[in-house]
Amino acid sequence: MSKFTTPAILEMLEHYKWRVYEPFEFYLSDDNSDVIEVPAGFVTDLASVPRIFWTLLPPDGKYAKAAIIHDYLYDNALRTKKEADKIFLDGMTVLGVPKWKRTVMYWAVRLFGRGMYGKEQNTVINGNGR
């Protein structure tokens, strides 16, 4: 079963921008063979929720640690988009986020999340490939 082993210690930079102050990890397997470590210094906006929905889904909700992992995966394209989104869902489950919130947030990133994946597509489409 997946697990977080340390707290996410963050430093507020500006309005809804946070810097990871100390590295933290999310273990994806029981034998600790698959782990995602977010390094100190990584900057996140936590959950990228449109302001109109903040009453129900604030950026810094119970799912914040899962959102940081997700942002880190997206920003660095460390897994496929589908894998990153499933890891986000798994993280929210581990954190005890209610099922309805997990479902809404998971489908929001599946349908609208882009991260580096969208940027790479634009680079290739515009002929500016590496």
C-alpha positions as CSV (number, residue, x, y, z in Angstrom):
1,M,0.0,0.0,0.0
2,S,1.2,3.5,-0.8
3,K,2.2,5.8,2.0
4,F,3.5,9.2,3.0
5,T,6.2,8.9,5.6
6,T,7.0,12.6,6.4
7,P,5.1,15.8,6.6
8,A,5.2,18.3,3.8
9,I,6.9,21.4,5.3
10,L,6.2,24.4,3.1
11,E,7.3,28.1,3.0
12,M,4.7,30.5,1.6
13,L,6.3,32.7,-1.1
14,E,3.4,34.8,-2.4
15,H,-0.3,34.4,-2.9
16,Y,-0.8,30.6,-3.3
17,K,2.8,29.9,-4.2
18,W,4.6,27.6,-1.8
19,R,8.2,26.2,-1.7
20,V,8.9,22.8,-0.3
21,Y,11.2,23.5,2.7
22,E,12.3,20.0,3.4
23,P,12.2,17.0,1.0
24,F,9.3,14.6,1.5
25,E,8.5,11.2,0.0
26,F,5.5,9.2,-1.3
27,Y,6.1,5.4,-1.3
28,L,4.1,3.6,-4.0
29,S,4.9,0.0,-3.0
30,D,5.1,-2.0,0.2
31,D,8.7,-2.9,-0.3
32,N,9.7,0.8,-0.8
33,S,11.1,0.0,-4.2
34,D,9.1,2.7,-6.0
35,V,9.3,6.1,-4.3
36,I,8.7,9.7,-5.4
37,E,10.8,12.3,-3.5
38,V,9.9,16.0,-3.9
39,P,13.1,17.9,-3.2
40,A,13.5,21.0,-1.1
41,G,13.1,24.1,-3.2
42,F,10.3,22.8,-5.4
43,V,7.6,25.4,-5.9
44,T,3.9,24.5,-6.1
45,D,0.5,26.1,-6.1
46,L,-0.8,23.1,-4.3
47,A,-4.1,22.1,-5.9
48,S,-4.8,24.1,-9.1
49,V,-8.5,24.7,-8.5
50,P,-10.3,27.6,-10.2
51,R,-11.2,30.2,-7.6
52,I,-14.9,29.8,-8.2
53,F,-14.7,26.3,-6.7
54,W,-12.5,27.2,-3.6
55,T,-15.4,27.0,-1.2
56,L,-15.7,23.2,-1.9
57,L,-12.1,22.5,-3.1
58,P,-9.6,24.9,-1.6
59,P,-6.0,24.7,-3.0
60,D,-4.7,23.8,0.4
61,G,-7.2,21.1,1.3
62,K,-6.6,17.6,2.8
63,Y,-5.3,16.5,-0.6
64,A,-2.4,19.1,-0.6
65,K,0.4,16.5,-0.2
66,A,-1.0,14.5,-3.1
67,A,-1.2,17.8,-5.2
68,I,2.4,18.5,-4.5
69,I,3.5,15.1,-5.7
70,H,1.2,15.5,-8.8
71,D,2.7,19.0,-9.5
72,Y,6.2,17.6,-9.2
73,L,5.4,14.7,-11.6
74,Y,3.8,17.0,-14.1
75,D,6.5,19.7,-14.0
76,N,9.2,17.1,-14.6
77,A,7.3,14.6,-16.7
78,L,8.7,11.8,-14.5
79,R,5.8,9.4,-15.4
80,T,3.2,9.4,-18.1
81,K,0.3,11.8,-17.6
82,K,-2.0,8.9,-16.9
83,E,0.4,7.4,-14.3
84,A,0.8,10.9,-12.6
85,D,-3.0,11.3,-12.4
86,K,-3.4,7.8,-10.9
87,I,-0.7,8.5,-8.4
88,F,-2.6,11.7,-7.4
89,L,-5.7,9.6,-6.9
90,D,-3.8,7.1,-4.8
91,G,-2.3,9.9,-2.7
92,M,-5.7,11.4,-2.0
93,T,-7.0,7.9,-1.0
94,V,-4.0,7.5,1.4
95,L,-4.8,10.9,2.9
96,G,-8.4,10.0,3.5
97,V,-9.9,12.5,1.1
98,P,-13.7,11.8,0.7
99,K,-14.4,9.7,-2.4
100,W,-16.5,12.4,-4.0
101,K,-13.7,14.9,-3.8
102,R,-11.1,12.4,-5.0
103,T,-13.3,11.6,-8.0
104,V,-13.9,15.2,-8.9
105,M,-10.3,16.1,-8.6
106,Y,-9.0,13.0,-10.4
107,W,-11.3,13.7,-13.4
108,A,-10.4,17.3,-13.4
109,V,-6.7,16.5,-13.9
110,R,-7.5,13.7,-16.4
111,L,-9.5,16.1,-18.6
112,F,-7.8,19.5,-18.0
113,G,-4.4,18.9,-16.5
114,R,-1.5,19.6,-18.9
115,G,1.8,20.2,-17.0
116,M,4.9,19.5,-19.1
117,Y,2.9,17.1,-21.2
118,G,1.0,19.9,-23.0
119,K,4.2,22.0,-23.4
120,E,6.0,19.1,-25.0
121,Q,3.2,18.6,-27.5
122,N,3.2,22.4,-28.3
123,T,7.0,22.2,-28.9
124,V,6.7,19.3,-31.3
125,I,3.6,20.8,-33.1
126,N,5.4,24.1,-33.6
127,G,8.5,22.5,-34.9
128,N,10.7,23.5,-32.0
129,G,11.5,20.0,-30.9
130,R,14.7,19.1,-29.1
